[in-house]
Amino acid sequence: MDFTSGGNKQYLAHLCSGDAQVLLLQEAKDFRVADLLPAGWRALQDTSSDAKQGSALAVASGVTVGRWWMVKACDAPPGGGMLPRWLCCAELTVGDEPMCAISGHAPPPRYSSMQPGFNASVSKVVAQYPQTALVGADANMDKDKFATALGSGMKAVGKQSGICLVSRMPFSEVVQDSYGMSGGHSDHPAVWATVGAQ
């Protein structure tokens, strides 16, 4: 998911309602996720710099966090115009289902020459967790091309333009949620899915 200024507390409350267990968040550099989450939720966000803060995870109380870490996915372009991109990664157990959740925001089309390097960085993390990696991304490219770049057998669900979830694990109950767009909290739909064996 991507955030815009204002209304983030309400948007996070919406995202945490219902059956959600894990949120993969992007464009969060302007706020501390932990300060806005409802009770029972935990933020995994490195707030040491705007660049690192941009991608984050939030997990419900029933989710076990093994470890979490940041991976630099690409540098800023020469001359600026975009911050370095970082991936927020975590080893999680949701119910009985282990997964490695990876949240990332790819360079936009104006920096398309940087997208292959970003994709390669994501694919390196995916390769360490070939059966349990779950990527949540604003890929800024066709979701199926992004999935192919991450490795054989990776499948994407979500918006064709790249707001997506990607995994080798099966997806079910996929929904694009327009709440954030209709409320002015985001310019992208949230992508919901149930992941793993059912």
C-alpha positions as CSV (number, residue, x, y, z in Angstrom):
1,M,0.0,0.0,0.0
2,D,1.0,3.6,-0.6
3,F,0.2,6.5,1.6
4,T,-0.4,10.2,1.0
5,S,-0.2,12.9,3.6
6,G,-3.1,13.2,6.0
7,G,-5.6,10.5,7.2
8,N,-3.0,7.8,7.7
9,K,-4.3,6.8,11.1
10,Q,-7.8,6.2,9.7
11,Y,-6.3,4.4,6.7
12,L,-4.2,2.1,8.9
13,A,-7.2,1.4,11.1
14,H,-9.1,0.3,8.0
15,L,-6.3,-1.9,6.9
16,C,-6.0,-3.5,10.3
17,S,-9.7,-4.2,10.6
18,G,-11.2,-7.5,9.7
19,D,-9.1,-10.5,9.1
20,A,-5.8,-8.8,8.2
21,Q,-2.7,-10.3,9.7
22,V,0.2,-8.8,7.8
23,L,0.5,-5.4,6.0
24,L,3.2,-4.7,3.5
25,L,3.5,-0.9,3.3
26,Q,5.3,1.5,1.0
27,E,5.6,5.3,0.9
28,A,5.6,5.5,4.7
29,K,8.6,7.8,5.0
30,D,6.6,10.7,6.4
31,F,5.3,8.9,9.5
32,R,6.1,6.4,12.1
33,V,3.8,3.4,11.6
34,A,4.0,2.4,15.2
35,D,2.5,5.7,16.3
36,L,-0.6,5.2,14.2
37,L,-1.4,1.5,14.5
38,P,-4.4,0.3,16.6
39,A,-3.9,-1.8,19.7
40,G,-2.7,-5.3,19.0
41,W,-0.5,-4.4,16.1
42,R,3.3,-4.1,15.8
43,A,5.3,-2.1,13.3
44,L,8.5,-3.3,11.7
45,Q,10.0,0.0,10.4
46,D,13.5,1.4,10.4
47,T,13.1,5.0,11.3
48,S,16.8,5.9,11.1
49,S,16.4,7.7,7.7
50,D,13.6,8.7,5.4
51,A,14.8,6.2,2.8
52,K,14.7,3.3,5.1
53,Q,11.4,4.4,6.7
54,G,9.7,4.3,3.3
55,S,9.0,0.5,3.3
56,A,7.6,-1.1,6.4
57,L,5.6,-4.0,7.7
58,A,2.9,-4.2,10.3
59,V,1.8,-7.5,11.9
60,A,-1.1,-8.5,14.1
61,S,-0.6,-9.8,17.6
62,G,-1.0,-13.4,16.5
63,V,1.9,-13.3,14.1
64,T,5.3,-14.5,15.3
65,V,8.2,-12.4,14.1
66,G,11.5,-14.4,13.9
67,R,13.8,-11.6,12.7
68,W,13.4,-8.6,10.5
69,W,16.0,-6.6,8.5
70,M,16.5,-4.0,5.8
71,V,18.1,-4.6,2.4
72,K,19.3,-1.8,0.1
73,A,17.6,-2.3,-3.2
74,C,19.1,0.6,-5.2
75,D,20.9,3.9,-4.8
76,A,19.4,7.3,-5.4
77,P,19.8,8.3,-9.1
78,P,22.6,10.7,-10.0
79,G,21.5,14.3,-9.2
80,G,18.8,13.1,-6.8
81,G,15.1,13.2,-7.5
82,M,14.4,9.9,-5.6
83,L,15.7,8.5,-2.4
84,P,17.5,5.2,-2.2
85,R,15.1,2.3,-2.1
86,W,15.2,-0.2,0.7
87,L,13.4,-3.5,1.3
88,C,11.8,-4.3,4.7
89,C,12.1,-8.0,5.2
90,A,10.8,-10.3,8.0
91,E,10.6,-14.0,8.8
92,L,7.1,-14.5,10.0
93,T,4.8,-17.3,11.1
94,V,1.1,-16.7,10.5
95,G,-0.9,-19.5,12.1
96,D,1.1,-22.5,11.1
97,E,2.3,-20.9,7.8
98,P,6.0,-19.7,7.7
99,M,6.8,-16.9,5.3
100,C,9.4,-14.2,4.5
101,A,7.5,-11.0,3.9
102,I,9.3,-8.4,1.7
103,S,8.0,-4.9,1.2
104,G,9.5,-2.7,-1.5
105,H,8.8,0.3,-3.7
106,A,10.5,0.2,-7.1
107,P,11.9,3.2,-8.9
108,P,9.3,5.0,-11.0
109,P,9.2,4.8,-14.8
110,R,11.3,8.0,-15.1
111,Y,14.1,6.0,-13.6
112,S,13.3,2.8,-15.5
113,S,17.1,2.1,-16.0
114,M,17.3,1.4,-12.2
115,Q,14.4,-1.0,-12.1
116,P,16.4,-4.1,-13.1
117,G,18.9,-3.5,-10.3
118,F,16.0,-3.1,-7.8
119,N,14.3,-6.3,-9.1
120,A,17.6,-8.2,-8.8
121,S,17.9,-7.1,-5.1
122,V,14.4,-8.4,-4.4
123,S,15.1,-11.7,-6.3
124,K,18.2,-12.3,-4.1
125,V,16.0,-12.2,-1.0
126,V,13.3,-14.3,-2.7
127,A,16.0,-16.9,-3.6
128,Q,16.8,-17.4,0.1
129,Y,13.2,-18.3,0.8
130,P,12.1,-20.0,-2.5
131,Q,8.9,-21.5,-1.2
132,T,7.8,-19.0,1.4
133,A,8.7,-15.5,0.0
134,L,5.9,-13.1,-0.2
135,V,6.6,-9.8,-1.9
136,G,4.3,-6.8,-1.5
137,A,5.3,-4.0,-3.8
138,D,4.6,-0.9,-5.8
139,A,6.6,-2.4,-8.7
140,N,6.1,0.5,-11.1
141,M,5.9,-1.9,-13.9
142,D,3.6,-4.6,-15.2
143,K,3.0,-7.0,-12.4
144,D,3.6,-10.1,-14.5
145,K,7.0,-8.8,-15.8
146,F,7.9,-8.0,-12.2
147,A,7.0,-11.5,-11.0
148,T,9.1,-13.1,-13.9
149,A,12.0,-10.9,-12.8
150,L,11.8,-12.3,-9.3
151,G,12.2,-16.0,-10.4
152,S,10.6,-18.9,-12.0
153,G,7.2,-19.8,-10.6
154,M,6.6,-16.4,-9.0
155,K,3.0,-15.3,-9.6
156,A,1.6,-11.8,-9.1
157,V,-1.9,-10.7,-8.1
158,G,-3.2,-7.1,-7.9
159,K,-3.2,-4.1,-10.2
160,Q,-1.7,-4.8,-13.6
161,S,0.4,-1.6,-13.4
162,G,2.3,-3.1,-10.5
163,I,0.6,-2.6,-7.1
164,C,0.9,-6.3,-6.3
165,L,1.6,-9.3,-4.1
166,V,4.0,-11.9,-5.6
167,S,4.8,-15.4,-4.3
168,R,5.1,-19.0,-5.2
169,M,2.6,-19.8,-2.5
170,P,-1.0,-20.0,-3.7
171,F,-3.3,-16.9,-3.4
172,S,-7.0,-16.9,-2.8
173,E,-9.6,-14.3,-1.9
174,V,-7.8,-11.6,-3.9
175,V,-9.4,-8.2,-3.6
176,Q,-8.4,-4.7,-4.7
177,D,-9.7,-2.3,-2.0
178,S,-10.4,1.3,-3.1
179,Y,-11.0,2.6,0.4
180,G,-7.8,4.6,0.5
181,M,-8.4,6.1,-2.9
182,S,-11.9,7.1,-2.2
183,G,-10.9,8.7,1.1
184,G,-7.9,10.6,-0.2
185,H,-5.5,8.5,1.8
186,S,-3.7,6.9,-1.1
187,D,-3.5,7.1,-4.9
188,H,-3.3,3.3,-5.2
189,P,-5.7,0.5,-4.2
190,A,-4.7,-1.9,-1.5
191,V,-4.3,-5.5,-2.6
192,W,-5.7,-8.1,-0.2
193,A,-5.1,-11.9,-0.5
194,T,-5.0,-15.0,1.6
195,V,-1.7,-16.7,1.1
196,G,-0.6,-20.3,1.5
197,A,-2.2,-23.7,1.8
198,Q,-5.9,-23.6,2.7
